[in-house]
Structure formats: C-alpha cells, structure tokens
Amino acid sequence: LTIATMYRLVLTIFLAVLTASSAFTTLPKQQTLALSQQQQLETVIFAKGDDDLSDFESRDMTRKEMEDLNAQNEDIMNMELTAMTGFSLVLSVPILYLCWVAFFSD
C-alpha cells in the first residue's frame, strides 16, 4: 500500500464514523415536531380496529407443567451444549495438528 492509499483509507473510515456518529445527538425542535407529526399520521393511517382477544386463555402453569417445561428446556440446553462442544473440538483438531507438526517435525 502506498502512503496516498493509506491516507485515503484512513480518511474514508474517519468520514464514515463521523457521518454515522449522529445517532446519539438531539434533533432541533422543529425537526422533532415534524417527526412526531409524521409518526402520528402513520399511526392513524395504519391503525387497525380493536382486536377481539376474548378467545385467548390466560392462566398460571401448574407445578407439573412447569416441571415438564423445565425438563424439556434442560434437554434442549444439554443438546446445544453438546453441539457447541463438538463444534469447538472439530475446530480445535486442525489447530492441534498444526501445533503437533510445528513442534515435533524434523
């Protein structure tokens, strides 16, 4: 890389960060009002009618249901842990082989 290319790269990254850094700045009052009016308009346009939720049942789980759910979640977590362990071992084998070759080859 030449010096000019490096300067261009650094300048490009700097400008990208500078333009993206406005995420946490406050907007002027007029722009804030315009956004809130726009959001109110969208809310009015896309608002749906009242939904009838009377067919939903809501109740607490019994102890047996909670134990069954916990057992099912525990089985899933154990399968995930086994899969993650196997995946990490699969990734470790080539690295261990390269270390073996590096240290014990002639």
SELONU-542705 format. One record per atom (N, C-alpha, C, O): residue in one letter; residue number from 1; x, y, z. Coordinates in steps of 0.001 Angstrom, whole numbers. Layout:
<atoms>
@aa=a	i=NUM	u=X	v=Y	w=Z
...
</atoms>
This chain:
<atoms>
@aa=l	i=1	u=829	v=-1179	w=0
@aa=l	i=1	u=0	v=0	w=0
@aa=l	i=1	u=876	v=1246	w=0
@aa=l	i=1	u=1876	v=1327	w=713
@aa=t	i=2	u=488	v=2182	w=-790
@aa=t	i=2	u=1235	v=3428	w=-815
@aa=t	i=2	u=714	v=4351	w=277
@aa=t	i=2	u=-333	v=4099	w=873
@aa=i	i=3	u=1450	v=5409	w=528
@aa=i	i=3	u=1070	v=6365	w=1561
@aa=i	i=3	u=-254	v=7046	w=1192
@aa=i	i=3	u=-1117	v=7251	w=2046
@aa=a	i=4	u=-402	v=7396	w=-103
@aa=a	i=4	u=-1639	v=8055	w=-538
@aa=a	i=4	u=-2842	v=7141	w=-342
@aa=a	i=4	u=-3907	v=7600	w=69
@aa=t	i=5	u=-2682	v=5863	w=-632
@aa=t	i=5	u=-3774	v=4916	w=-446
@aa=t	i=5	u=-4126	v=4773	w=1023
@aa=t	i=5	u=-5301	v=4689	w=1380
@aa=m	i=6	u=-3118	v=4745	w=1869
@aa=m	i=6	u=-3367	v=4637	w=3307
@aa=m	i=6	u=-4094	v=5877	w=3824
@aa=m	i=6	u=-5019	v=5769	w=4629
@aa=y	i=7	u=-3667	v=7069	w=3353
@aa=y	i=7	u=-4359	v=8293	w=3758
@aa=y	i=7	u=-5815	v=8285	w=3311
@aa=y	i=7	u=-6698	v=8698	w=4062
@aa=r	i=8	u=-6072	v=7814	w=2082
@aa=r	i=8	u=-7445	v=7739	w=1586
@aa=r	i=8	u=-8273	v=6780	w=2434
@aa=r	i=8	u=-9425	v=7062	w=2762
@aa=l	i=9	u=-7671	v=5641	w=2785
@aa=l	i=9	u=-8375	v=4656	w=3604
@aa=l	i=9	u=-8715	v=5230	w=4970
@aa=l	i=9	u=-9845	v=5092	w=5438
@aa=v	i=10	u=-7748	v=5872	w=5613
@aa=v	i=10	u=-7977	v=6460	w=6935
@aa=v	i=10	u=-9022	v=7558	w=6839
@aa=v	i=10	u=-9896	v=7652	w=7701
@aa=l	i=11	u=-8949	v=8393	w=5805
@aa=l	i=11	u=-9919	v=9465	w=5631
@aa=l	i=11	u=-11315	v=8913	w=5392
@aa=l	i=11	u=-12289	v=9440	w=5929
@aa=t	i=12	u=-11425	v=7859	w=4595
@aa=t	i=12	u=-12723	v=7242	w=4332
@aa=t	i=12	u=-13326	v=6681	w=5612
@aa=t	i=12	u=-14510	v=6888	w=5877
@aa=i	i=13	u=-12534	v=5976	w=6406
@aa=i	i=13	u=-13015	v=5425	w=7673
@aa=i	i=13	u=-13425	v=6541	w=8619
@aa=i	i=13	u=-14457	v=6454	w=9283
@aa=f	i=14	u=-12608	v=7599	w=8679
@aa=f	i=14	u=-12917	v=8730	w=9546
@aa=f	i=14	u=-14239	v=9377	w=9146
@aa=f	i=14	u=-15069	v=9674	w=10005
@aa=l	i=15	u=-14438	v=9595	w=7858
@aa=l	i=15	u=-15683	v=10203	w=7388
@aa=l	i=15	u=-16888	v=9289	w=7640
@aa=l	i=15	u=-17968	v=9769	w=7984
@aa=a	i=16	u=-16707	v=7992	w=7471
@aa=a	i=16	u=-17804	v=7054	w=7727
@aa=a	i=16	u=-18204	v=7090	w=9198
@aa=a	i=16	u=-19391	v=7085	w=9523
@aa=v	i=17	u=-17218	v=7127	w=10080
@aa=v	i=17	u=-17509	v=7178	w=11515
@aa=v	i=17	u=-18132	v=8521	w=11864
@aa=v	i=17	u=-19061	v=8585	w=12669
@aa=l	i=18	u=-17632	v=9585	w=11268
@aa=l	i=18	u=-18143	v=10918	w=11561
@aa=l	i=18	u=-19593	v=11067	w=11125
@aa=l	i=18	u=-20395	v=11645	w=11859
@aa=t	i=19	u=-19946	v=10565	w=9960
@aa=t	i=19	u=-21330	v=10691	w=9495
@aa=t	i=19	u=-22267	v=9765	w=10265
@aa=t	i=19	u=-23446	v=10083	w=10418
@aa=a	i=20	u=-21779	v=8645	w=10745
@aa=a	i=20	u=-22629	v=7708	w=11486
@aa=a	i=20	u=-22746	v=8096	w=12957
@aa=a	i=20	u=-23572	v=7533	w=13674
@aa=s	i=21	u=-21938	v=9042	w=13417
@aa=s	i=21	u=-21929	v=9366	w=14843
@aa=s	i=21	u=-23085	v=10266	w=15253
@aa=s	i=21	u=-23155	v=10663	w=16416
@aa=s	i=22	u=-23984	v=10601	w=14351
@aa=s	i=22	u=-25109	v=11465	w=14710
@aa=s	i=22	u=-26262	v=10677	w=15328
@aa=s	i=22	u=-27341	v=11232	w=15539
@aa=a	i=23	u=-26057	v=9422	w=15616
@aa=a	i=23	u=-27140	v=8588	w=16142
@aa=a	i=23	u=-27566	v=9032	w=17533
@aa=a	i=23	u=-28729	v=8859	w=17899
@aa=f	i=24	u=-26657	v=9597	w=18317
@aa=f	i=24	u=-26969	v=9935	w=19694
@aa=f	i=24	u=-27082	v=11436	w=19920
@aa=f	i=24	u=-27104	v=11881	w=21068
@aa=t	i=25	u=-27153	v=12214	w=18868
@aa=t	i=25	u=-27301	v=13654	w=19023
@aa=t	i=25	u=-28783	v=14002	w=19016
@aa=t	i=25	u=-29606	v=13263	w=18477
@aa=t	i=26	u=-29107	v=15133	w=19619
@aa=t	i=26	u=-30501	v=15554	w=19661
@aa=t	i=26	u=-30858	v=16305	w=18387
@aa=t	i=26	u=-30009	v=16961	w=17783
@aa=l	i=27	u=-32110	v=16207	w=17988
@aa=l	i=27	u=-32587	v=16888	w=16802
@aa=l	i=27	u=-33089	v=18278	w=17178
@aa=l	i=27	u=-33512	v=18493	w=18314
@aa=p	i=28	u=-33049	v=19218	w=16245
@aa=p	i=28	u=-33658	v=20523	w=16525
@aa=p	i=28	u=-35151	v=20371	w=16804
@aa=p	i=28	u=-35772	v=19400	w=16370
@aa=k	i=29	u=-35719	v=21323	w=17522
@aa=k	i=29	u=-37115	v=21223	w=17957
@aa=k	i=29	u=-38072	v=21101	w=16778
@aa=k	i=29	u=-39006	v=20300	w=16831
@aa=q	i=30	u=-37861	v=21881	w=15709
@aa=q	i=30	u=-38763	v=21819	w=14570
@aa=q	i=30	u=-38719	v=20442	w=13915
@aa=q	i=30	u=-39754	v=19893	w=13537
@aa=q	i=31	u=-37525	v=19896	w=13786
@aa=q	i=31	u=-37409	v=18582	w=13162
@aa=q	i=31	u=-38050	v=17516	w=14049
@aa=q	i=31	u=-38663	v=16579	w=13538
@aa=t	i=32	u=-37920	v=17644	w=15359
@aa=t	i=32	u=-38547	v=16704	w=16270
@aa=t	i=32	u=-40059	v=16763	w=16137
@aa=t	i=32	u=-40719	v=15724	w=16115
@aa=l	i=33	u=-40616	v=17966	w=16049
@aa=l	i=33	u=-42061	v=18101	w=15874
@aa=l	i=33	u=-42509	v=17504	w=14547
@aa=l	i=33	u=-43553	v=16856	w=14473
@aa=a	i=34	u=-41715	v=17723	w=13496
@aa=a	i=34	u=-42079	v=17168	w=12198
@aa=a	i=34	u=-42087	v=15652	w=12249
@aa=a	i=34	u=-42974	v=15011	w=11684
@aa=l	i=35	u=-41104	v=15077	w=12922
@aa=l	i=35	u=-41067	v=13620	w=13027
@aa=l	i=35	u=-42259	v=13107	w=13830
@aa=l	i=35	u=-42868	v=12103	w=13461
@aa=s	i=36	u=-42592	v=13782	w=14915
@aa=s	i=36	u=-43700	v=13288	w=15720
@aa=s	i=36	u=-45019	v=13412	w=14963
@aa=s	i=36	u=-45872	v=12533	w=15081
@aa=q	i=37	u=-45209	v=14486	w=14184
@aa=q	i=37	u=-46416	v=14605	w=13375
@aa=q	i=37	u=-46459	v=13504	w=12314
@aa=q	i=37	u=-47515	v=12930	w=12047
@aa=q	i=38	u=-45295	v=13211	w=11709
@aa=q	i=38	u=-45230	v=12136	w=10720
@aa=q	i=38	u=-45596	v=10805	w=11367
@aa=q	i=38	u=-46346	v=10015	w=10792
@aa=q	i=39	u=-45071	v=10558	w=12555
@aa=q	i=39	u=-45369	v=9306	w=13238
@aa=q	i=39	u=-46853	v=9234	w=13610
@aa=q	i=39	u=-47459	v=8165	w=13528
@aa=q	i=40	u=-47439	v=10361	w=14017
@aa=q	i=40	u=-48863	v=10359	w=14333
@aa=q	i=40	u=-49685	v=10050	w=13097
@aa=q	i=40	u=-50672	v=9319	w=13174
@aa=l	i=41	u=-49288	v=10603	w=11957
@aa=l	i=41	u=-50001	v=10348	w=10716
@aa=l	i=41	u=-49925	v=8874	w=10343
@aa=l	i=41	u=-50926	v=8272	w=9958
@aa=e	i=42	u=-48721	v=8292	w=10461
@aa=e	i=42	u=-48570	v=6874	w=10152
@aa=e	i=42	u=-49404	v=6022	w=11104
@aa=e	i=42	u=-49972	v=5008	w=10698
@aa=t	i=43	u=-49476	v=6431	w=12360
@aa=t	i=43	u=-50263	v=5686	w=13334
@aa=t	i=43	u=-51742	v=5728	w=12969
@aa=t	i=43	u=-52445	v=4723	w=13083
@aa=v	i=44	u=-52203	v=6873	w=12537
@aa=v	i=44	u=-53609	v=6997	w=12159
@aa=v	i=44	u=-53891	v=6190	w=10899
@aa=v	i=44	u=-54919	v=5520	w=10800
@aa=i	i=45	u=-52969	v=6255	w=9930
@aa=i	i=45	u=-53203	v=5570	w=8657
@aa=i	i=45	u=-53180	v=4055	w=8839
@aa=i	i=45	u=-54038	v=3352	w=8305
@aa=f	i=46	u=-52202	v=3550	w=9591
@aa=f	i=46	u=-52005	v=2111	w=9681
@aa=f	i=46	u=-52646	v=1493	w=10921
@aa=f	i=46	u=-52437	v=309	w=11184
@aa=a	i=47	u=-53410	v=2250	w=11678
@aa=a	i=47	u=-54033	v=1706	w=12881
@aa=a	i=47	u=-55121	v=712	w=12488
@aa=a	i=47	u=-55929	v=972	w=11596
@aa=k	i=48	u=-55126	v=-415	w=13163
@aa=k	i=48	u=-56140	v=-1427	w=12911
@aa=k	i=48	u=-57280	v=-1233	w=13902
@aa=k	i=48	u=-57142	v=-530	w=14903
@aa=g	i=49	u=-58381	v=-1854	w=13612
@aa=g	i=49	u=-59517	v=-1785	w=14523
@aa=g	i=49	u=-59212	v=-2529	w=15809
@aa=g	i=49	u=-58180	v=-3190	w=15931
@aa=d	i=50	u=-60103	v=-2416	w=16747
@aa=d	i=50	u=-59909	v=-3118	w=18009
@aa=d	i=50	u=-59931	v=-4622	w=17770
@aa=d	i=50	u=-60849	v=-5148	w=17141
@aa=d	i=51	u=-58925	v=-5295	w=18271
@aa=d	i=51	u=-58860	v=-6745	w=18132
@aa=d	i=51	u=-59645	v=-7399	w=19259
@aa=d	i=51	u=-59617	v=-6951	w=20405
@aa=d	i=52	u=-60338	v=-8456	w=18906
@aa=d	i=52	u=-61085	v=-9208	w=19894
@aa=d	i=52	u=-60183	v=-10299	w=20446
@aa=d	i=52	u=-59879	v=-11273	w=19757
@aa=l	i=53	u=-59758	v=-10134	w=21684
@aa=l	i=53	u=-58844	v=-11092	w=22311
@aa=l	i=53	u=-59560	v=-11974	w=23323
@aa=l	i=53	u=-58915	v=-12566	w=24188
@aa=s	i=54	u=-60866	v=-12070	w=23232
@aa=s	i=54	u=-61624	v=-12838	w=24222
@aa=s	i=54	u=-61387	v=-14336	w=24099
@aa=s	i=54	u=-61657	v=-15082	w=25041
@aa=d	i=55	u=-60873	v=-14801	w=22922
@aa=d	i=55	u=-60677	v=-16241	w=22770
@aa=d	i=55	u=-59345	v=-16715	w=23359
@aa=d	i=55	u=-59074	v=-17915	w=23380
@aa=f	i=56	u=-58509	v=-15781	w=23839
@aa=f	i=56	u=-57249	v=-16185	w=24467
@aa=f	i=56	u=-57502	v=-16585	w=25904
@aa=f	i=56	u=-58232	v=-15917	w=26635
@aa=e	i=57	u=-56876	v=-17700	w=26300
@aa=e	i=57	u=-56958	v=-18112	w=27696
@aa=e	i=57	u=-55670	v=-17720	w=28393
@aa=e	i=57	u=-54581	v=-17865	w=27837
@aa=s	i=58	u=-55798	v=-17236	w=29579
@aa=s	i=58	u=-54619	v=-16870	w=30358
@aa=s	i=58	u=-54748	v=-17498	w=31734
@aa=s	i=58	u=-55716	v=-17260	w=32456
@aa=r	i=59	u=-53760	v=-18299	w=32079
@aa=r	i=59	u=-53782	v=-18928	w=33398
@aa=r	i=59	u=-52352	v=-19249	w=33796
@aa=r	i=59	u=-51462	v=-19284	w=32946
@aa=d	i=60	u=-52130	v=-19482	w=35065
@aa=d	i=60	u=-50817	v=-19870	w=35555
@aa=d	i=60	u=-50587	v=-21344	w=35266
@aa=d	i=60	u=-51527	v=-22137	w=35208
@aa=m	i=61	u=-49319	v=-21695	w=35088
@aa=m	i=61	u=-48977	v=-23100	w=34862
@aa=m	i=61	u=-49022	v=-23852	w=36185
@aa=m	i=61	u=-48715	v=-23298	w=37241
@aa=t	i=62	u=-49405	v=-25113	w=36111
@aa=t	i=62	u=-49371	v=-25946	w=37312
@aa=t	i=62	u=-47925	v=-26369	w=37561
@aa=t	i=62	u=-47058	v=-26211	w=36701
@aa=r	i=63	u=-47690	v=-26900	w=38733
@aa=r	i=63	u=-46335	v=-27338	w=39085
@aa=r	i=63	u=-45846	v=-28420	w=38125
@aa=r	i=63	u=-44686	v=-28413	w=37714
@aa=k	i=64	u=-46728	v=-29345	w=37771
@aa=k	i=64	u=-46372	v=-30438	w=36857
@aa=k	i=64	u=-46006	v=-29874	w=35480
@aa=k	i=64	u=-45020	v=-30299	w=34877
@aa=e	i=65	u=-46798	v=-28919	w=34984
@aa=e	i=65	u=-46492	v=-28326	w=33677
@aa=e	i=65	u=-45159	v=-27594	w=33700
@aa=e	i=65	u=-44393	v=-27659	w=32738
@aa=m	i=66	u=-44882	v=-26896	w=34800
@aa=m	i=66	u=-43605	v=-26193	w=34916
@aa=m	i=66	u=-42440	v=-27173	w=34949
@aa=m	i=66	u=-41408	v=-26938	w=34320
@aa=e	i=67	u=-42604	v=-28266	w=35678
@aa=e	i=67	u=-41541	v=-29267	w=35729
@aa=e	i=67	u=-41314	v=-29901	w=34364
@aa=e	i=67	u=-40173	v=-30147	w=33974
@aa=d	i=68	u=-42402	v=-30167	w=33631
@aa=d	i=68	u=-42262	v=-30724	w=32282
@aa=d	i=68	u=-41552	v=-29747	w=31347
@aa=d	i=68	u=-40675	v=-30135	w=30575
@aa=l	i=69	u=-41943	v=-28476	w=31427
@aa=l	i=69	u=-41302	v=-27463	w=30589
@aa=l	i=69	u=-39824	v=-27303	w=30951
@aa=l	i=69	u=-38981	v=-27167	w=30064
@aa=n	i=70	u=-39507	v=-27319	w=32243
@aa=n	i=70	u=-38116	v=-27213	w=32676
@aa=n	i=70	u=-37300	v=-28415	w=32204
@aa=n	i=70	u=-36150	v=-28265	w=31791
@aa=a	i=71	u=-37899	v=-29609	w=32265
@aa=a	i=71	u=-37196	v=-30803	w=31782
@aa=a	i=71	u=-36940	v=-30707	w=30277
@aa=a	i=71	u=-35858	v=-31050	w=29800
@aa=q	i=72	u=-37935	v=-30242	w=29542
@aa=q	i=72	u=-37773	v=-30078	w=28091
@aa=q	i=72	u=-36691	v=-29036	w=27790
@aa=q	i=72	u=-35850	v=-29251	w=26917
@aa=n	i=73	u=-36709	v=-27917	w=28505
@aa=n	i=73	u=-35682	v=-26884	w=28298
@aa=n	i=73	u=-34294	v=-27390	w=28678
@aa=n	i=73	u=-33307	v=-27060	w=28021
@aa=e	i=74	u=-34222	v=-28185	w=29731
@aa=e	i=74	u=-32933	v=-28740	w=30127
@aa=e	i=74	u=-32387	v=-29682	w=29063
@aa=e	i=74	u=-31189	v=-29671	w=28777
@aa=d	i=75	u=-33264	v=-30504	w=28471
@aa=d	i=75	u=-32836	v=-31392	w=27386
@aa=d	i=75	u=-32319	v=-30587	w=26189
@aa=d	i=75	u=-31301	v=-30932	w=25589
@aa=i	i=76	u=-33025	v=-29528	w=25858
@aa=i	i=76	u=-32602	v=-28689	w=24729
@aa=i	i=76	u=-31260	v=-28037	w=25024
@aa=i	i=76	u=-30383	v=-28004	w=24161
@aa=m	i=77	u=-31091	v=-27515	w=26247
@aa=m	i=77	u=-29817	v=-26873	w=26600
@aa=m	i=77	u=-28669	v=-27878	w=26588
@aa=m	i=77	u=-27560	v=-27543	w=26169
@aa=n	i=78	u=-28922	v=-29107	w=27042
@aa=n	i=78	u=-27878	v=-30126	w=27014
@aa=n	i=78	u=-27498	v=-30485	w=25576
@aa=n	i=78	u=-26321	v=-30692	w=25282
@aa=m	i=79	u=-28485	v=-30559	w=24680
@aa=m	i=79	u=-28183	v=-30829	w=23266
@aa=m	i=79	u=-27372	v=-29689	w=22663
@aa=m	i=79	u=-26430	v=-29922	w=21906
@aa=e	i=80	u=-27745	v=-28442	w=23003
@aa=e	i=80	u=-26995	v=-27299	w=22496
@aa=e	i=80	u=-25561	v=-27304	w=23024
@aa=e	i=80	u=-24621	v=-27027	w=22279
@aa=l	i=81	u=-25397	v=-27619	w=24306
@aa=l	i=81	u=-24064	v=-27671	w=24892
@aa=l	i=81	u=-23217	v=-28750	w=24236
@aa=l	i=81	u=-22033	v=-28537	w=23972
@aa=t	i=82	u=-23812	v=-29897	w=23973
@aa=t	i=82	u=-23100	v=-30981	w=23293
@aa=t	i=82	u=-22696	v=-30561	w=21889
@aa=t	i=82	u=-21575	v=-30826	w=21455
@aa=a	i=83	u=-23609	v=-29905	w=21176
@aa=a	i=83	u=-23306	v=-29455	w=19814
@aa=a	i=83	u=-22189	v=-28406	w=19822
@aa=a	i=83	u=-21296	v=-28448	w=18976
@aa=m	i=84	u=-22235	v=-27469	w=20770
@aa=m	i=84	u=-21187	v=-26440	w=20838
@aa=m	i=84	u=-19840	v=-27054	w=21191
@aa=m	i=84	u=-18812	v=-26651	w=20647
@aa=t	i=85	u=-19841	v=-28024	w=22097
@aa=t	i=85	u=-18593	v=-28693	w=22466
@aa=t	i=85	u=-18025	v=-29451	w=21272
@aa=t	i=85	u=-16828	v=-29368	w=20994
@aa=g	i=86	u=-18877	v=-30188	w=20569
@aa=g	i=86	u=-18423	v=-30912	w=19379
@aa=g	i=86	u=-17894	v=-29972	w=18313
@aa=g	i=86	u=-16876	v=-30261	w=17685
@aa=f	i=87	u=-18565	v=-28856	w=18100
@aa=f	i=87	u=-18124	v=-27890	w=17092
@aa=f	i=87	u=-16772	v=-27308	w=17463
@aa=f	i=87	u=-15906	v=-27154	w=16601
@aa=s	i=88	u=-16579	v=-26982	w=18738
@aa=s	i=88	u=-15289	v=-26425	w=19151
@aa=s	i=88	u=-14182	v=-27472	w=19035
@aa=s	i=88	u=-13048	v=-27132	w=18700
@aa=l	i=89	u=-14497	v=-28735	w=19307
@aa=l	i=89	u=-13487	v=-29782	w=19137
@aa=l	i=89	u=-13125	v=-29966	w=17663
@aa=l	i=89	u=-11960	v=-30171	w=17323
@aa=v	i=90	u=-14134	v=-29890	w=16794
@aa=v	i=90	u=-13868	v=-30008	w=15357
@aa=v	i=90	u=-12963	v=-28874	w=14900
@aa=v	i=90	u=-12074	v=-29089	w=14076
@aa=l	i=91	u=-13175	v=-27665	w=15423
@aa=l	i=91	u=-12310	v=-26543	w=15053
@aa=l	i=91	u=-10928	v=-26651	w=15687
@aa=l	i=91	u=-9957	v=-26126	w=15142
@aa=s	i=92	u=-10829	v=-27323	w=16828
@aa=s	i=92	u=-9553	v=-27426	w=17530
@aa=s	i=92	u=-8623	v=-28458	w=16903
@aa=s	i=92	u=-7404	v=-28315	w=16993
@aa=v	i=93	u=-9165	v=-29485	w=16276
@aa=v	i=93	u=-8343	v=-30573	w=15737
@aa=v	i=93	u=-7306	v=-30068	w=14734
@aa=v	i=93	u=-6139	v=-30435	w=14865
@aa=p	i=94	u=-7662	v=-29246	w=13738
@aa=p	i=94	u=-6619	v=-28772	w=12809
@aa=p	i=94	u=-5555	v=-27923	w=13489
@aa=p	i=94	u=-4377	v=-27992	w=13137
@aa=i	i=95	u=-5975	v=-27117	w=14471
@aa=i	i=95	u=-5001	v=-26291	w=15183
@aa=i	i=95	u=-4052	v=-27167	w=15981
@aa=i	i=95	u=-2843	v=-26932	w=15977
@aa=l	i=96	u=-4580	v=-28176	w=16667
@aa=l	i=96	u=-3727	v=-29093	w=17424
@aa=l	i=96	u=-2783	v=-29863	w=16496
@aa=l	i=96	u=-1623	v=-30095	w=16835
@aa=y	i=97	u=-3285	v=-30254	w=15329
@aa=y	i=97	u=-2435	v=-30936	w=14358
@aa=y	i=97	u=-1289	v=-30034	w=13906
@aa=y	i=97	u=-145	v=-30479	w=13823
@aa=l	i=98	u=-1589	v=-28780	w=13616
@aa=l	i=98	u=-537	v=-27850	w=13187
@aa=l	i=98	u=481	v=-27623	w=14298
@aa=l	i=98	u=1680	v=-27526	w=14034
@aa=c	i=99	u=7	v=-27536	w=15542
@aa=c	i=99	u=960	v=-27407	w=16664
@aa=c	i=99	u=1829	v=-28653	w=16775
@aa=c	i=99	u=3035	v=-28550	w=16999
@aa=w	i=100	u=1230	v=-29822	w=16622
@aa=w	i=100	u=1990	v=-31077	w=16672
@aa=w	i=100	u=3049	v=-31094	w=15596
@aa=w	i=100	u=4204	v=-31427	w=15863
@aa=v	i=101	u=2671	v=-30738	w=14383
@aa=v	i=101	u=3619	v=-30729	w=13259
@aa=v	i=101	u=4724	v=-29712	w=13525
@aa=v	i=101	u=5894	v=-29985	w=13256
@aa=a	i=102	u=4362	v=-28536	w=14053
@aa=a	i=102	u=5356	v=-27477	w=14276
@aa=a	i=102	u=6375	v=-27878	w=15337
@aa=a	i=102	u=7558	v=-27566	w=15197
@aa=f	i=103	u=5947	v=-28554	w=16383
@aa=f	i=103	u=6861	v=-28856	w=17472
@aa=f	i=103	u=7590	v=-30184	w=17325
@aa=f	i=103	u=8711	v=-30321	w=17816
@aa=f	i=104	u=6987	v=-31161	w=16666
@aa=f	i=104	u=7585	v=-32491	w=16646
@aa=f	i=104	u=8041	v=-32947	w=15255
@aa=f	i=104	u=8391	v=-34114	w=15076
@aa=s	i=105	u=8042	v=-32055	w=14285
@aa=s	i=105	u=8549	v=-32468	w=12974
@aa=s	i=105	u=10052	v=-32265	w=12920
@aa=s	i=105	u=10625	v=-31485	w=13680
@aa=d	i=106	u=10658	v=-32969	w=12026
@aa=d	i=106	u=12123	v=-32875	w=11906
@aa=d	i=106	u=12576	v=-31722	w=11091
@aa=d	i=106	u=13778	v=-31527	w=10912
</atoms>
